[in-house]
Amino acid sequence: MFLFIAIVLLTAGCFQYSFTGTSIPSDVNTVYIPFFDDRSGGGLGDVNDRLNRSLINRFVNQSRLSLSNSEEGADAIIQGTIQSYQNRPFSVGGDERANLNQVTISVRASFKYARDDSPLWEKNFSGSGTYDVIANPVEGEVAAAEQALQQIANNMFNDAVSNW
């Protein structure tokens, strides 16, 4: 029994532990997250700012990375374009009027290490959220858009760190 405990204790130090479930490469300390171009042609006027804040929250506040103010000073770069913002009826009531709407946001993004010429990935992400059009039309749309952007930021973060 003593030998088993000793082996477990000795090998435990060989494993790297991270609170986020990821192990970031030792040479990656900073990330650059510029504002994404908004080519959606509609929706919230500050959707790119909201996406930027969501991404910074995920990459900086939930990993050991710090935010870089420039691409030149960064070890990793995530960038992209907001492709579409849709706000459409999701559920119709008995009077044939929408009682729930769904906000869907689509983003094209890439993630790369500054040391590499080509991106680690470049792909489309989308997220959605619903809200009650009758009870809360304005704040509801904002909350649904935030939910969609959180989904996108989470998926981008997960895709980036799945290679770490």
N, C-alpha and C positions, 0 to 999 in steps of 0.2 A: 504494500500500500504506500509506504514512504517513497519508494522508487517511482511510482505512478505520479504522486503529487509533485515530486522534484522535477520530473520530465515536463509536466504541465506548466509549472512555474517557469522553467527555463525556456520553453518554447513560446510562452505567452509574450515575452518581450520581443520576439521576432516578427510579430504581426503589427501592422500599422492600424491605428484606430482613428476614426473620424466621426464627429457628431452628425455629419450630414450623410454618412454612408458612402462617402467618396474619399478617394485618396488622390490629392492634387499633385501633379509632378513637382518635384522640388525646385525646378527652375522657373515655374510659373507662379508669380507673386502678384501681378497686376492685370487688370482687365479694362479694356476701353469699350464703352457702350455709348456710342453717339445716338442722337435722336434719329429715329427711323423716318425716312421720307413718307409723307402721307399722300398716297395717290388714290385714296378711296373715293374721293369726290363727294363725300357726305359724312353724316354722323356728327359726333362731338368734335368741336374745334380744337380740343387739346388731347386728342387720342394718342398722338405720338409722345406727348409729355407723360401721359398716364402709363403708356407702355414702357417708357424709359425708366420711370420710377419703379415699376414692377420688376423689371429686369435687374436694376441695381439692388433692389431688396433681396432678390434671390441670389445673385452672384456675389455680392459684397457682404450682406448681413448674414448669409447662411453658409459661408465658406471662409477661408482665411485670406481670400483675395482682397486687395485694395483697389480702389477705382483710380484709373489713370486719366489725366486730362487730355491726353493726346495719343494718337495711334503709335507715334514714334516711341513713346515711353511705356508702351504696354507689352506684356508677354502674351496676352490673348486678346482677341478682338471678336465681338459679336455685333453684327450690323445687318440692316435689311430695309425693307419697304413694306408699309402697310398697303396691301393690295385692294382690300374691299371692306366696306362697312355696310351691313344690311340690317334693317329694322323692319321685320315683316310680321304679319299676324301668325300666331302659333296655335291659338285655340279660339274657336268661334262659339259664341253663346247662342241661346235660343232665339234671340232677335236678329240673328245672322250678322252680328257685329263682333269684332275682335274683342275678347276680354283678356287675352294674354298675347303679348308680342315677344318675339325672339330677336335678340341682337346677335349677329354673327360677324366676327372679324377674322379676316384672313391676312396672313403676313408671310412674306418670303424673306428668309434670313440665312445667314451663313455664320459659321464659327471657325476661327483659325488661330493657330499659334503664330506669333509674329515671326518666329524663326523659319516658318514654312511659306512657300510660295502659293500653295493652293489650300483652299479651305478643307477642314476636317469633314465638314458637311455643309451642304447648301440645300435647303428644302422648304416646303410650305408648312405652315402651322395655322390652325384655326381654333377658335374658341367661341362659345356661345353662352348666353344667359337669357332667362325669360323674366318678364315683369308684368304686373297687372296694369293694363292700360287705363282702366276706369278709376281705380283707387289711387294710383300714383304714377301718372304719365311721365313727368319730368325726372323726378328723382329715381323712379323705377328704371328709366332708360339708362341713366348714369350708373346705377348699381349693376344692371345687366351687362353693360359695357365693361365695367370693372371686373366682373366675374369672368367674362370672355378673355380679357387681357391677362388675368391671373392664370388662367388655363394655359394660355400661350407662353407666358413667362416660365411657368413650371415645366412645360414640355421642352422648351429650349434649354433650360438649365439641366434637366434630366438627360437630354440628348448629348449635351456638352460633357457632362461629368460621367456619362456611361463609358467613356473611353479612358477615364483616369484610373 
